[in-house]
């Protein structure tokens, strides 16, 4: 069954770009107005539209409702700007409340409410259903914690209470305080009452704000790659022998997949913080790519996700730009080595040759094999060794990493194992690239191994590859290689040098410069890779999503959507 979803917004075209922008602006204005009005009410003012004097409980309720409504409208602004249907529905309800209890912002609220209703079809973007249940669970937790804090706070000030209120009165005071009302418990000092009211009010606002942010946050969709999807994707990869070197990485199981109507092409992606991020080129017949791209963009629009593609080839970038109207930016180069042309002879390879000779004299040797040639004991050995050598507890990678190792479904992959005196010291793992190439997935080594081990493993793979009918090997991706290279040349301009120095500085954490220089040792052919995205202003958001996808940025546990999902399950 196809995962391609019909675009629900075709009937809305052309989209009115000014509608969500205006909605976001008005939500901010009305929200601020409500908060200001609530502040005036807190100083003894009464609701303007009622002719009679209002008792204090009603005044307090009006004040609380006005302030909470204002805060929620402020939080809703961003979601309205992203055309979220759920935000539209909530805004209509809140604006109706604001019009009833509001004062200075009433006229703007009425105009805003009418405008939302008139242009309701412009708010069609769906939300991740998981965010609703997660927000509800967080709301229950926060309310429970706030009740406990409120009860403890009043208990510590029991000597300052007037009379001997019952436990039920104390509970009623805490509950009413959380929603901005005055409870039956009175205090001897005004300062104590103000402190209790302020603390309970702040806890109440926090209990509303945090779930609201979770409810309307950019969703991170759960993976939707079925077993059938994976098998069909493998068939597409097998049929297109000269396919993209990143094609096999589309089988990473944390991704979702969008198919063309004919199922001759598909795009694997992952949604991170509202960014719908694909990597590499679409799979399958290039003639069918436009239909897969159309489905990808329709799904992004359906959920108000920001579409982006990282690491596509020049051909892929041209088709993406032509079919989608997006723009492309060169983000670096892939190091590709033609095996027949590779040699370690000559002055340019002198350093690599010397390192390999030195480490071989120490007894190191490396062997290239298919994963299917490993025994069960060897699989267990390399699996545990790989995990123990990993830098940190996080498995990095997204665009050029498979995310699994020694899986039986990947027996067509290749592995280089390096040993000394029978002890495993290093591993390279390659995925298939068509029927005559391999692409580097994993490079790990024992930290106590001698220098030159990585060079030995790569050169051994190149020298033994022809035994398996291989003609090309793709190594690591070198981000912003051309900028680093141009910045080192004689006569480089100040801007180029400044960009290079910035990249060198960032390389302290992201290994940009070190990866480029390591790849350059083997004299590869540099194949450019591109980032495709809608607007220049989207680059910061896409950049953060990319860092998170590659596991260079890890969100705190309480911000991770999978944490809520685990709690619900």
N, C-alpha and C positions, 0 to 999 in steps of 0.2 A: 504494500500500500504506500502510495506516495506521501512524503512529508511536505510536499509543496502546498502551501496554503493560499487560497485565493485572496487577492488584495481586497480588504473590505472597504477601502477608501476610494475606489475608482469612481464611485458615484459622487465623491466630494470634489473631484478635480475640476478646476485648478484649486489647490489649497490656497487659502488666504493667509499669507505669512504674517500679516499685521495682527490677526486675531489673537493668537497665543501670546504675542509680545504685549499687546494691549491688556490682555487678561492678567498677565503676570504683574504688570505695572499697577493696574487697578487693585489687584489683591493686596499689593504692598500698601497702597494708599489707604484703602478701607481698613486694613488690619491695623496700621499705625493709628488711624483715627479712632478705632474702637478702643485701643489700649489707652489713648489719651483721654477719651471720654470716661472710661472706667476709672482712670486716676482722678478725674474731677468728682465722680460719684463717691469715691472713697473719702472725699473731704466734705461730705454732708450734702452734696447736691442731689436733686431728685430727678427722676425721668421727666424730660421736658414735655412729652405729649400727654401726660396725665394731669388733670386739673386739680385733683385732690392731693393732700399731703399723704405721702406713702409711709407706712410703718417701716421701721428699721430693717426687719428681716427681708422685706421685699426690696428695699434699697440695696441691701447686701447681695441679694440674689442677682439683681440687675447688674451691679458692679462686677460680680464674678463672671456672669455670662458674657458681659461686654468684653472684659479682658481676655477670657479664654477664647472667645470668638475671634478677637483680633490676632491673638497668637496663632491660632489655627489657620487663619487666612494668610498670614505671613508665610507659614510653612507650606501652604497649598500653592503659593505663587510659582515655584519652580516646576511643580508637576503640571500646572495649567500651561506653562510655557512649553511643555513637552507634549501637549494635546492629550493628556491622560483622561480617559472617560471617568475613571473613579474619582479623580480630583474635581472634575466638573460637577458630578453629582453631589459631592461633599460641599463644594463652594455654593451651590444653589441653596442648600439647607442652611448653611452658615449665614449667607447673605440675607435670607429671610429673617433669621433671628436678629441679625445686625440692624435691619430696617426697623424691626419692632422695638428693640431696646436702645438703639443708637441715638445720637444727638447730632453732633457736628458733621458726621460723615453720612447722614441719612440720604441726601440727594445723590451723592456718588454711589452709594450702595444700591439705590433703586435703579439708576442708569446701568450699573454693572450687572445687576440681576437680569434686567430686561435684555441686555446685550448677550449675556450667556445663553439665555433661552432662545433668542433669535438665531444665534450662530452655534447652536448645540451640536450640529453635525460636524463641526470642525474639531470636536474633541472625541476622537474615535480610538485613540491608542489604548491597547489593553495592558493590564498589569499582570505580573506573575502572581497566580493565585496563592502561592506559598507565602508571599509577603503578608497577606491578610491574616492567616492563622498565626504566623510568627509574631505579628504586631499584637494580636489579641493575647497571646501567651505572655509577652513582655508586659503588656498593660496589667494583667492579673498579678504578675510578680511585683511590679512597681507599686501597685495599690496596696498589696499585702505588706510590703516593706514599709511603705509610708504610714500605714496604720500602726505598725509596731513602733516605729520611731516616734509617732505622735503620742502614743500611750506612755512610752518611756519618758518622753519629754515632760508631760504633765505630771507623771508620778514623781519625778524628781523635784517638782515644785508644789507638792501637795500641801506644804505648810503655808503657802501663800494663797491658797484657795479660800474663798468666802464660804463659810459653812462647811457641811460635810456632804458633798454631792455623791450620788450613788455611782457605781461602776457603769451603769447604763448611761448616766448623764455624761460621764467622761468619754465614753465611746461616741456618743452623739456629738459631743464637742469636737472630737478629732475628725469624724466623718464630715461634719458641716464645715470645719476649718479647711479641709482639703478642697472643697468647692467654693471657698471664699465667703462662707456664712459664719455668723456668730452663734456659738453654742450655749447651752445652759450653765456651764461652769463659769463663775466669775472669779476675778483675782483682786487681791488687795492693792496691787500696784499696776498702774497703767503700763509701765515699762514691761512688766511680765506679760500682760495681755498682748501688747504689740509684738513682743518676741514670739509668742505662741502663734499669733495670727500670721506673722510674716513667714515663719518656718513652715507651718502647715500649708499656707498658700503656695509657697515655693515648691513644696513636695507635690502638691496637687498639679501645678503647672508642669512639673517634670514628668509626672505620671501620664500626662496627656501628650506632651511634646515628643517624648522619645518614641512611643508607639506610632504617633503620626508620621514622624520621619521614617520609621521602618515601613509603614504602610505605603508611603508614596515614594520610597527610594527607588533608584534605578535597579531593575531586577537582574538577577543572574540566573538564566534559565537552566533547568536540569538537563543533563545530556540526553539526547534522543537518538542515539545510534543503536539500532537493534542488531541482532545477530544476522538477519537477512540483509540489512544495510551493509554491514561489514563485508559479507560475502560478495555482494554485488559490486562494492567498491574494489575489492581485490580483483574481480573479473575485469573491471575497467582499467585498472593499473596493468594487468597482464596483457590486455589487448593493445594498449598504447605503449609499444616497446621503447619509443624515444620520449617517454613522458618526462615531466618535471622531476628533478632530483629530489624534491620535497614531497612527491606524491605519496610515498609510503607512510609519511608522518601524518597524513590525513586519517589514518586508522587509529590514531590515539583515541582511546575510548572515553575520555572525558569531553569529547566534542559531540556536537549535534551535526546533522546533515540535511541539506536542502537539495532536492532532486529536480531536474528538468522534467517536463511532462512526458518525454519519451524515455526517460531514465537512461539516456546516453551520456549524461553528464551530471555532476553533483558538486556541491561546495560544502566542505566541512568547516565548522566554526565553533566558537565559544563566546558566550555573553558574559562580560565582566564589567560591573559597575555601569551598566547601560550602554556599553560598547559592544556591538556585534562584530567580533574579530575573526576574520578568516586568515589563513596562512597559505602561501604558495599559490599555484594556479588551480583553477577548477579541474576536477578529474574528468577523464573521458575525451570524447571527440571535440576538438576545438570548435567545430561548426555548431555544436549543441551548447557551448558555453553561454551564449547570450541568453538562452531561456533559463539556465540555472542562475545567472546573474539577476535576471528579472525576478525570479522567485526569492532570491536572497534579499533584494531590495524591498520587495513587497512585505516580507516577514519583518524586516527592520522597521518599516513604516507602520506596520500593524501594531507593534509594541513601542513605538517611538524610541527605538534603539539607534545608536549612532553607527552607521556601517563603516567598516575599515578593513583593509587587506594589507597584511604585512608579508614581505618577502616574495612577492610575485615576480615572475620573469619579465623580460621586456615584451614578449608576445602577450603574456597575460595582462601586463599593465596596459598595453595598447587596446586590448579588447575591453577591459574594465572601463577605461576612460571613454572609449567610443560608445559603449552601451549604457553607461550609467551617468555620464556627465561629471564624474568625480575627477579629482586631480591626482597626479602622481608625483612622488618625490623620491629620488634615489637615496636609499638608506644604507647602502654598503655593497659589498661584493662577496660572491661565493668563490672559494678557491677550488678549481677543477684541474685535475692532472690527467693528461692523456698518457696512458701507461706505455705505449710504444715509444713515445718521445722522452720518457723520463730516464735520467741517468744521474748517478752520483759522481761522475767524473767531471773534471774541469775545475777551474779556479772558483767559480760561483758557488760550487757545492763543497768547497774545501772544509768549511766548518762542520757541516753535517757529516761528511765522510770521516773526519777525525773523531767526532763524538761517538759514531757508531763503532769505529775500530777500537776505541778505548773500552767501551762497554762490552764488546764481544770478547776482548781479552780477559775481562773479569768473569767470563763464563755465561753471559746472558745470551739467550736465543729466543726467537719469536716465530710462531707458526700461524698461518692463515688457514681456517677451516670453515665449513658450513656448520651452522648450529645443529643440523641433523646428524653430524658426525660425532657430536659429544655424547658420552655415556651419561647415564643418570647421575652417577657420582660426580662427574665433571661439572654437570649443570649446577648441582648443589654447591660445589666448591666455588665456581666463578660467581654465582649469585651472592653468596655470603661475603666473598672477598670484595665484590663491587660495592656492596652496602657499607662494609667497614671502611673502605677508602673514600667514601663520599664526603665531600666538604659540607658538613652540617647535616641536619635531619630532613631537609627538604629536597625532593627530587626536582631539579630545575629543568626548564625547557618547555617549549610549546610548538614553535614553528619548525625546529630542526631536532626534535627529540621525540622518541616513541613513547616514553613514559612507562615502559615495562621491559623486562629483561628475562631471558630464558623461557618465555611463554611458548608452549607447544605450537601455537598457531603461527609462530614466526620462525619456523625451521628453515625457511629460505634465506634467512639473514646469515651474515658472516661474522666470525669472531677471530681476533688475533690474541693469542695468549703468549705472554713473555715469562720465561722462567730462568732461574739460576739455581743450579744444584737441586733441581726437582721442586723448587719452591715457587709458587705463583707470585709474580711481582707486578704484572700490568695486564690491562685488558683494553682492546678496542672492539667496538661493536658497530657493524655496518648493516644498513637496510638495503634491499634491492633497489636499483635504479634502472628500470627496464630490464632487458635480458642480458645486458653486457656491461652494467655498471653497478657501483655500490656507493652509498652515501653515509658519511660518518654520523653515528648516533651517539656514541658513548666513548669517552676516553678517560680511563682511571688507572691509577698506579699506586703502589705502596709508597708511602711518604719516605720510607727509609731506603728506597731503591736508588741506585746510582744515577747521576745526571746522564741524559742522553737516551733514557729508556723510551720516551715517546717518539723520538726520532727513529730509533731502532724499529719500533713496532710499525710505524708508517712506511718506512722504506721496505721492511720485510713484506708488508701487504702489497706494495707496488711490485716488488720483485716476484712474488708468488702468485699474483692475480691472474696472469695469463694461463696458469694451469687450470683455472676455472672458466676460461673463456671471457674474462673481463677485459675491457679496453679503457675504462675511465673510472676515476674515483673522485668523489666530491668530499672535500675536507670542511673545516669549520667556516662559518660565515664571519667576515671581517666588516664590522659596522663602521661606516664613514671612512673607509679606506682611502678614497680619493682625496679627502680633505687632509688626512694625515700625510699622505704622500706629497701632495702639492705644497703643503706648509713647510716641508723640509727642503724644498728645492731653492736654488739660488734665485733671488729676485722675487720670491713670493711676497705678495702684497700684505699690508698690515692686517686687513680683515681676515685673510686666509690664515695668517700666523696666529691671530687671536683665537680663531675657531680651533686650530690645531692644539694650541695650549690649553684651551678649555677641555678638549677631548682627552688630552694627556692627564689633566687633573681628575676628570671623572673616571679615568682608567684605574685609579686607585681602588675603586669599588667594583667596576663592571668589566675590567680586563679588555677594554677596547684595543688599546695599543699593543698589549702583549699578544693577543690572538692574531692581530694583523702581522706582527713580526714573526711569530711562529709559522704561520702559513706561508709567508713570503720566502722562508728558507728553502722550500721545495720548488720554487720557480713555477707557480701554477698559472693557469689561465684565469683571469679575473672576470667572472660573469656578474654583471650588475643585478641587483635586486631592488625592488621598489616598494614604497608604502603608498597605498591608494586611500584617499579620504575625501570628505566633502568640502571642508573649508579650512583655511589656515588657522582660524580661531579654535578649531577642534583639536589641534595638535597636542596641547597639554593634556587634555582628557584622554586622548588615544595613547599618548606616551605613558601615562600612569597605568592604563589598562594593559599595555604591552609589558611593562615591567612586572605587573602582577601576574600576567599569564606566564611569563618566563620565570616566575618565582624569585625575582630580584627584589620585589617589594611584597611583604607579607602583612596583610591587614591584622589588627588585633583580633583575638578570638571572638570577642563580643560583636565585632562588625562582620564576621564571616557568615554568609547565608547558610552554608552547610551546617554550621553549629546549630542554628534554629531548626533546620531540617532534621538533624539527629535527635534533638529534643522532642520534636513532634512524633518521631517514629518510635 
